[in-house]
Each structure stands twice: as structure tokens, then as C-alpha cells.
Amino acid sequence: MTVEPLFHRLPVESDAGLPQVFRCPVGDTAFDFALYANFEGGEDDPPETLYDLAEWSRVPQPMDPALQPTPPGHLVLRVTGPGPDGPRVLFLGKLVPEPDLVHQAGPLALKLVEAIVARGNLNGGGHYGSRIVIGVARRWA
């Protein structure tokens, strides 16, 4: 039997906008996180426009690929942790908002829970309604 790790919320400050970097302890070790968004279009959208990056994952499956909604973008996360010769990258990749998908980053497990990004928070701060929730857990004790 596999036990689901206990996820804690990363301190992503949605109102601070993207990109952003922060340091967060997980267990006895501090890790550096860098989060940014990769988007297609939307330059003319007002700052309050909300993009739900997980909307497509809630569409009933299976679905004809031609009818499948395409997300306007995605989040990319880099996780850096201590290594024998200094900091090393443990994860650098696109976060996929699938409910059962857990990304592995060395000793860490990561899960994108919610990803709603406001146009105004792309390369800028402010309260526009962005909500980004990423869970982190230790993969082993």
C-alpha cells in the first residue's frame, strides 16, 4: 500500500505577480523555488482577465482532441536544493494541473492544485484575482 505524502502549501504570493522566487524550508532543508508563466497571446486583454490553467483538465474524458480546450499557457517551476558541490537543480519543468499527478523533485513531491492567473499579474503585481496553489511534501522521511 502506497501512502500519499502530506502536502503543505508553498508560499506563492499571487498578488506579487509572476515571475517570483522564494525560499521555503521543507523538513530540515531549505529549497529555492522560481515560478513563472509561459503564455500565448492575451496582450490586449484587460488586467482583470483571469486565465484558468486547469480548466482543460476538468473536461470529461475521453474527448475528441479537436474539441479539447487548449489552455492559454502554463506555469513553469524550478526547484533548487543543496548538493554535494553547491546548489543543484532538482526540478525544472511545466507544472501540469492534473488532480492525481505528482511531480518529483529529488526528495520533494510537488502538486499543482489551482492555477488561475490574471493578466495583470503577468510581469506585474497587484490584486487582480490570481490564485496559485502548489503543494509540496517530502517523498521520504
C-alpha positions as CSV (number, residue, x, y, z in Angstrom):
1,M,0.0,0.0,0.0
2,T,1.4,3.4,-1.0
3,V,0.8,6.2,1.4
4,E,0.0,9.7,0.0
5,P,2.6,12.2,1.3
6,L,1.2,15.1,3.4
7,F,1.3,18.2,1.2
8,H,1.8,21.7,2.5
9,R,1.1,24.9,0.6
10,L,4.1,26.7,-0.9
11,P,4.2,30.4,-0.1
12,V,3.3,31.6,-3.5
13,E,2.1,35.3,-3.3
14,S,-0.4,35.5,-6.1
15,D,-0.7,39.3,-5.8
16,A,3.1,39.7,-6.2
17,G,2.7,38.6,-9.8
18,L,4.9,36.3,-11.9
19,P,7.7,35.6,-12.2
20,Q,8.6,35.2,-8.5
21,V,11.2,33.5,-6.4
22,F,11.2,32.4,-2.8
23,R,13.0,30.2,-0.3
24,C,11.0,27.6,1.6
25,P,12.0,25.1,4.2
26,V,10.7,21.6,3.8
27,G,11.6,19.4,6.8
28,D,15.2,20.4,7.8
29,T,16.2,21.7,4.4
30,A,15.6,25.0,2.7
31,F,14.9,24.9,-1.1
32,D,14.7,27.8,-3.6
33,F,11.7,28.0,-5.8
34,A,11.3,30.1,-9.0
35,L,7.9,30.3,-10.7
36,Y,7.0,31.8,-14.0
37,A,4.2,31.7,-16.5
38,N,4.5,30.9,-20.2
39,F,1.6,32.4,-22.1
40,E,0.4,32.6,-25.7
41,G,-1.4,35.9,-26.6
42,G,-3.7,37.9,-24.4
43,E,-1.5,41.1,-24.7
44,D,-4.7,43.2,-25.3
45,D,-6.7,41.6,-22.5
46,P,-7.6,43.9,-19.6
47,P,-5.6,43.2,-16.4
48,E,-8.6,41.7,-14.6
49,T,-8.9,38.9,-17.2
50,L,-8.5,35.5,-15.5
51,Y,-6.9,32.5,-17.2
52,D,-7.8,29.2,-15.6
53,L,-4.8,27.0,-16.5
54,A,-6.5,23.8,-15.1
55,E,-9.9,24.2,-16.9
56,W,-9.0,21.7,-19.6
57,S,-8.2,19.0,-17.0
58,R,-11.8,19.2,-15.7
59,V,-13.3,18.4,-19.1
60,P,-14.9,14.9,-19.2
61,Q,-12.6,12.4,-20.9
62,P,-12.1,10.8,-23.3
63,M,-12.7,13.7,-25.7
64,D,-12.0,14.3,-29.4
65,P,-8.6,16.1,-29.4
66,A,-10.0,18.6,-31.9
67,L,-12.7,19.6,-29.4
68,Q,-10.4,19.6,-26.3
69,P,-9.9,23.2,-25.0
70,T,-6.3,24.5,-25.1
71,P,-5.0,26.2,-22.0
72,P,-3.7,29.7,-22.8
73,G,-0.4,29.0,-21.0
74,H,1.2,27.1,-18.3
75,L,3.3,27.5,-15.1
76,V,7.0,26.6,-15.0
77,L,8.7,25.8,-11.7
78,R,12.4,25.5,-10.9
79,V,13.4,23.9,-7.6
80,T,17.0,24.2,-6.4
81,G,18.3,22.4,-3.4
82,P,21.6,21.7,-1.7
83,G,24.0,19.4,-3.4
84,P,27.5,18.0,-2.6
85,D,29.2,20.7,-4.7
86,G,26.7,23.6,-4.0
87,P,23.2,24.2,-5.2
88,R,21.7,21.9,-7.8
89,V,18.5,22.0,-9.8
90,L,16.1,19.3,-8.7
91,F,13.2,20.2,-11.0
92,L,12.8,22.4,-13.9
93,G,9.6,21.9,-15.8
94,K,6.0,22.6,-16.7
95,L,3.5,22.1,-13.9
96,V,0.6,20.0,-15.1
97,P,-2.7,20.6,-13.3
98,E,-3.9,17.0,-13.2
99,P,-5.5,16.1,-9.9
100,D,-3.6,12.8,-9.5
101,L,-0.3,13.9,-10.9
102,V,2.6,14.3,-8.5
103,H,5.8,15.8,-9.9
104,Q,9.1,14.6,-8.4
105,A,11.9,16.9,-7.5
106,G,14.6,14.9,-5.7
107,P,13.4,14.4,-2.2
108,L,10.3,16.5,-2.8
109,A,6.9,15.8,-4.2
110,L,5.0,18.7,-5.9
111,K,1.4,19.0,-6.9
112,L,-0.3,21.9,-8.8
113,V,-3.7,22.3,-7.1
114,E,-5.0,25.5,-8.6
115,A,-3.7,27.8,-11.3
116,I,-5.8,30.9,-12.1
117,V,-3.6,33.7,-13.4
118,A,-4.8,37.3,-14.0
119,R,-3.4,39.2,-17.0
120,G,-2.4,42.0,-14.6
121,N,-0.2,39.6,-12.7
122,L,1.9,38.6,-15.7
123,N,5.1,40.6,-15.1
124,G,3.4,42.8,-12.6
125,G,1.9,42.9,-9.1
126,G,-1.5,43.9,-7.8
127,H,-4.7,42.4,-6.6
128,Y,-6.4,41.1,-9.8
129,G,-7.7,37.7,-8.6
130,S,-4.9,35.3,-9.3
131,R,-4.9,32.1,-7.3
132,I,-1.9,29.8,-7.5
133,V,-1.8,26.8,-5.1
134,I,1.1,24.4,-5.2
135,G,1.6,21.7,-2.7
136,V,5.0,20.3,-1.6
137,A,5.8,17.3,0.5
138,R,8.8,15.2,1.4
139,R,8.9,12.0,-0.6
140,W,10.6,10.1,2.1
141,A,11.4,10.7,5.8
